[in-house]
Amino acid sequence: MSIVENLRHRRIFAAIFLAGIALLCAPLAQASDWQKEVEQRLLKRWQEISGDKADSAISFPGLQANYQLPDCAAGFELALVKPLQAGRNGLELSCSAPYWKQHLALQLHIYKPVAVLRQAVSADQPLTSADISMVRHDIGELTKGYYIRKEDVNEQVSRRSQRAGTVLSPDMLDPPIIISRNERVKIRVNRPGIQIQMNGTALENGRLDERIRVRNEQSQKIVFGRVAGRGLVQVE
């Protein structure tokens, strides 16, 4: 084979190879177009109903990367099975000409900084700001809840031992004890048009807004009251 013929064969092979690559890439580009349109429309809807312009994205779990919708001359319609929420959602895409319907699952990812343990803590340990880092997470995956401010976690007490890197949720923490058993407290009694305050003794530990037993030091009567603050029990 001459050098000229060899070069000609190489050019033909290269052209066939590039054409094959173009065919493989075409479905991906088309699929990406409709997915991008769905993402733009739903993210706009999310901002309208939530007022939240947080870092967000949409994915289609279980969907092949080269999946294409059937042709639709008028453009497809979009409907949600339930109100849009962070996490998994059901989606119906439809077309009137030609008529078709497609049901898909989509994941709405909403990314926010949430409170995460910077270091391991033990059971009954009060947390401080030094124990907490704010780390970006997809809140749609945090089904047990989360905290978006350090101050909401500061001084809370860990219910059990937790590892570093744990995303904190309300079921992991208790409010701090602000009244201790046998502590001298003020008992405040509220009645219509009158407020009385007297000395008392707490008969059990109490957290904010918990009901505890207290003893009136003057009458020695035991009553239930709500912990209203440090050293203060409110009796209605």
Solvent accessible surface area in square Angstrom, and as a share of the most:
residue,aa,sasa,rsa
1,M,164,0.73
2,S,58,0.37
3,I,140,0.71
4,V,96,0.55
5,E,75,0.34
6,N,53,0.27
7,L,76,0.38
8,R,124,0.45
9,H,102,0.46
10,R,155,0.57
11,R,162,0.59
12,I,88,0.45
13,F,144,0.60
14,A,47,0.36
15,A,61,0.47
16,I,116,0.59
17,F,117,0.49
18,L,115,0.57
19,A,55,0.43
20,G,30,0.29
21,I,72,0.37
22,A,61,0.47
23,L,134,0.67
24,L,127,0.63
25,C,68,0.40
26,A,42,0.32
27,P,33,0.21
28,L,83,0.41
29,A,59,0.46
30,Q,101,0.45
31,A,1,0.00
32,S,48,0.31
33,D,93,0.48
34,W,18,0.06
35,Q,41,0.18
36,K,110,0.47
37,E,72,0.32
38,V,0,0.00
39,E,48,0.21
40,Q,115,0.51
41,R,88,0.32
42,L,0,0.00
43,L,30,0.15
44,K,131,0.56
45,R,91,0.33
46,W,32,0.11
47,Q,72,0.32
48,E,122,0.55
49,I,105,0.53
50,S,51,0.33
51,G,63,0.61
52,D,32,0.17
53,K,168,0.71
54,A,26,0.20
55,D,75,0.39
56,S,28,0.18
57,A,33,0.25
58,I,17,0.09
59,S,44,0.29
60,F,26,0.11
61,P,50,0.31
62,G,89,0.86
63,L,43,0.21
64,Q,134,0.60
65,A,80,0.62
66,N,77,0.40
67,Y,58,0.22
68,Q,75,0.33
69,L,24,0.12
70,P,55,0.35
71,D,124,0.64
72,C,31,0.19
73,A,99,0.76
74,A,81,0.63
75,G,39,0.38
76,F,23,0.10
77,E,111,0.50
78,L,18,0.09
79,A,48,0.37
80,L,35,0.17
81,V,99,0.57
82,K,148,0.63
83,P,116,0.73
84,L,11,0.05
85,Q,102,0.45
86,A,31,0.24
87,G,3,0.03
88,R,139,0.51
89,N,11,0.05
90,G,27,0.26
91,L,1,0.01
92,E,41,0.18
93,L,0,0.00
94,S,21,0.14
95,C,4,0.02
96,S,91,0.59
97,A,51,0.40
98,P,83,0.52
99,Y,158,0.60
100,W,25,0.09
101,K,100,0.42
102,Q,47,0.21
103,H,126,0.56
104,L,26,0.13
105,A,38,0.30
106,L,0,0.00
107,Q,26,0.12
108,L,0,0.00
109,H,30,0.13
110,I,0,0.00
111,Y,52,0.20
112,K,50,0.21
113,P,79,0.50
114,V,0,0.00
115,A,0,0.00
116,V,9,0.05
117,L,3,0.01
118,R,127,0.46
119,Q,85,0.38
120,A,70,0.55
121,V,8,0.05
122,S,58,0.38
123,A,48,0.38
124,D,108,0.56
125,Q,57,0.26
126,P,79,0.50
127,L,1,0.01
128,T,70,0.41
129,S,59,0.38
130,A,59,0.46
131,D,7,0.04
132,I,1,0.00
133,S,26,0.17
134,M,67,0.30
135,V,59,0.34
136,R,142,0.52
137,H,62,0.28
138,D,13,0.07
139,I,20,0.10
140,G,16,0.15
141,E,114,0.51
142,L,34,0.17
143,T,127,0.74
144,K,143,0.60
145,G,24,0.23
146,Y,71,0.27
147,Y,34,0.13
148,I,92,0.47
149,R,124,0.45
150,K,66,0.28
151,E,113,0.51
152,D,48,0.25
153,V,0,0.00
154,N,63,0.32
155,E,89,0.40
156,Q,38,0.17
157,V,18,0.11
158,S,1,0.00
159,R,122,0.44
160,R,111,0.41
161,S,79,0.51
162,Q,19,0.08
163,R,200,0.73
164,A,60,0.47
165,G,49,0.47
166,T,29,0.17
167,V,27,0.15
168,L,1,0.00
169,S,3,0.02
170,P,69,0.43
171,D,54,0.28
172,M,25,0.11
173,L,7,0.04
174,D,33,0.17
175,P,55,0.35
176,P,34,0.22
177,I,74,0.38
178,I,24,0.12
179,I,0,0.00
180,S,57,0.37
181,R,161,0.59
182,N,106,0.55
183,E,59,0.26
184,R,159,0.58
185,V,6,0.04
186,K,90,0.38
187,I,3,0.01
188,R,68,0.25
189,V,22,0.13
190,N,51,0.26
191,R,114,0.42
192,P,136,0.86
193,G,92,0.88
194,I,93,0.47
195,Q,115,0.51
196,I,79,0.40
197,Q,95,0.42
198,M,45,0.20
199,N,69,0.36
200,G,0,0.00
201,T,12,0.07
202,A,0,0.00
203,L,26,0.13
204,E,57,0.26
205,N,76,0.39
206,G,0,0.00
207,R,56,0.21
208,L,95,0.47
209,D,88,0.46
210,E,72,0.32
211,R,161,0.59
212,I,3,0.02
213,R,91,0.33
214,V,0,0.00
215,R,72,0.26
216,N,23,0.12
217,E,58,0.26
218,Q,165,0.73
219,S,68,0.44
220,Q,105,0.46
221,K,129,0.55
222,I,89,0.45
223,V,38,0.22
224,F,106,0.44
225,G,1,0.01
226,R,89,0.33
227,V,0,0.00
228,A,33,0.26
229,G,17,0.17
230,R,166,0.60
231,G,18,0.18
232,L,32,0.16
233,V,0,0.00
234,Q,9,0.04
235,V,20,0.11
236,E,131,0.59
